[in-house]
Amino acid sequence: MHDIVIPKLNTVDVTYTLVEWLFDEGDVVPPDAPVAILETSKAAQEVTCESGGVLQHIVTPPAECELGAVIGRIFASHEERERFAAARTEGRESAEPPGLIVTKYARDLMKRHGITDDRVRALGKSVIKTADIETLISKQDREPEPRHIPSRAQRAVADIVTEAHRTIPAAFSVVKIYAAEALRLSRQLAGLERSMIGMPELLIKCVASLHSGFPLFFASIQPDGNAFPAKEAHIGVTVDVGKGLYIPVVKNAGGRPIAHIARELMEFRVKALRGSFTESDLTGGNIAISLNDDVGIVLTQPLILPPHVCMLALCAMQDELYRDAVGELSARQFFYLGLSYDHRLINGREAAHFLGEIKKILEIADRIRRLGEIDGDSHDR
Amino acid sequence: MTDEAAGGATATEFLHIVAAVLKLDPAELDDGAGPATVGNWTSRKHIELVVTLEEIYGVSFATDEILGIRSVCDLRDTLRGKGALS
C-alpha cells in the first residue's frame, strides 16, 4: 500500500485545493502517473504517484487539503482496495452522529424558512425547539453587511507582504539612470532579433550579469541569518495584466540570449492573462524585479520576497532638460531604480556598489552592448 | 453601404483602437508600424493591445499568434483570419 500525499509545491501556501482526480476509484494507475490536480493560490499542478497499483480516493474534490495530508491510496490488488473501502464505509457509518429531535412546530418553521439540518445541528443541541429556529431565522433575515472578500491569490500576496515586513530588516536605496544608451540598444535589438526588448528585458539581463560579482544579492537567507549563495541567477519579475499579481521566474538569465528572455517574459504575460501558470514558472527565484514602469510612477520601494535578500523596482521613464556640452538646452530620458535589501547581509555601501554597477552597464555604450550578446556572468565587480 | 465601404469602416475602426492603446495619432500608424519602429509599442502595450482587441472583437489570440505579431499589418491579418475584420 502506498499513500498519495499532498506535496509541498511552493513556499507560500499552507493548504492546496484538490480540484479533481484524474483516475476513478478502482482504476489501475501506472507508476509515476499524474493522478490528481491541485490548485495553489496561483497555479494548477498535477500530483504524481511513484508507485503503480489500484487507486482508492480518500478525499473527495473539491477539498482544501493541508500539506502532507493523505488524499488517496494505491493498493497492490483490487481485493486489497475493496477490503479497505468496505472497512472505511463501516467506520464512517458507525461514526454518524445520532439523529436530531426536532419538535413539530420547529420542523414546520425550518421548512418555511429553508433552514437545513446542518445549521440546526451546528447549534450543538440534542432537542431543537421553536425558539431555537426563531433565533436562526432572525440571524438569517438580517441584511448582510457589504464586504469585499479577497481572492485566494490576493490573500497569498498579503501573507508574503506580512511575512516580509515581519521578518526582514529592510533598507532602501535608489539610483537615477539615464536611458539613452539602453533605448538605443532596445531599438537595435528589436529590429535584429524581431523581439520586444525594452527596459525590463535589458534590466533582467543586466542584473543576471552581476551574479558572480555580487553573490550575496542572489543568496537565500535562512531564519538564523545564514545565507546560501545561488549557483545561477534566477530572476523573478512581477507580471500584472489585470488578472492578479504574479512573480514568474526567468531561470538562468545570465546564460541565455536576451531574445530568449524577451520571449519568455512575453509568454509569462500571456500566461498571466490566461491564468495558465504552473508552479514551476513561479518558483526557484533568488532575486526579483518589480516592474513599476506605468507612466507617472516616479519611485517604488519594493518589498523583499523571503528568502530573497533584495528586490529591485524599475520605475517609469521620465524626461528632463539639461545643458549639453556646448551649453544648449536638450531633453533626455531617465528612470529611477530602487533597491530594497536585507540589512542582515547587505549594508548601504554594497547596495550603492550594486546599483552603481547597474547604472554603469546601462549607461555606457560598450558595456550595455554586451547584454545583447550571448554571454554569461561576464561583468565582474 | 457597400461591402467594401463597410470593410473600410471596420479597418479604420481597427486602426483607431490600436492608436488609442498606443496613445498615438492614427495617422502615425502605417502597415509596417510595430514594436521595432514605434517607441510606445512595448511588450506591456503589446499585451494591452491583445486584451483590448480580444474584448472588442470577441476573439481569442493563441500564444504563438501573440508572440508572432510584429506590425499593424500582422495584427490586422490575424483578426481577418478569425473573421473579425472584413
Boltz contact constraints between the chains, C-beta under 6 A:
constraints:
  - contact:
      token1: [A, 190]
      token2: [B, 35]
      max_distance: 6.0
  - contact:
      token1: [A, 190]
      token2: [B, 36]
      max_distance: 6.0
  - contact:
      token1: [A, 191]
      token2: [B, 36]
      max_distance: 6.0
  - contact:
      token1: [A, 196]
      token2: [B, 35]
      max_distance: 6.0
  - contact:
      token1: [A, 196]
      token2: [B, 43]
      max_distance: 6.0
  - contact:
      token1: [A, 198]
      token2: [B, 42]
      max_distance: 6.0
  - contact:
      token1: [A, 198]
      token2: [B, 43]
      max_distance: 6.0
  - contact:
      token1: [A, 241]
      token2: [B, 47]
      max_distance: 6.0
  - contact:
      token1: [A, 266]
      token2: [B, 43]
      max_distance: 6.0
  - contact:
      token1: [A, 266]
      token2: [B, 67]
      max_distance: 6.0
  - contact:
      token1: [A, 269]
      token2: [B, 47]
      max_distance: 6.0
  - contact:
      token1: [A, 270]
      token2: [B, 63]
      max_distance: 6.0
  - contact:
      token1: [A, 270]
      token2: [B, 66]
      max_distance: 6.0
